[in-house]
């Protein structure tokens, strides 16, 4: 399973809906994510900003992740949504070890 960090910049209209009908947004949005085979692991509101942060896991399928971004953006209640694939510290260490073994000559050298 791949993990992603989703960042959503909510519009004024989006927040009007959230405020007029307060709900646990992770629970409300789980069926959308589940319909694509995704699981929401964490759902946070940024304090003092209009951004929501979501960590979700997916089967390794970039097409479905892009479809999610398109569907959310098409709703009109967000300015933008980004989904960045993330790896944990153990995989980061493996990547660093692999990077150390790569022979690379920068341009001009």
C-alpha positions, 0 to 999 in steps of 0.5 A: 500500500502506498501512503499519501499526504493530501492537502486541501485548501478549502473555499469560503463556501466550503467552510460555510458548509462545515460550520453550518453542519458540524460533523467529524469530516474524517467519518463523512469523507471515509466513504469517498476514499473507501469507494476507491479502495483507500483508507483515511489514516489521519485527518487534520485541520490546520490551525489559523489557515484554510488547509485540511491535511489528510494521510491516506493509504492506497493500493499502488494506483496513481490513476485513482489518486488523480481521480480523487483529486479531480473529483474533490476539485470539481466539487467547487468547495476547494481551491486546490487539492494536492496528494503527495506520495510519502514514505516512512523513515525506514524507507527514507533510510533505504533511499539514502543508502541507495543514493549513496551508491549511485554514481552521478556526475553533475553537469559541467564536471 
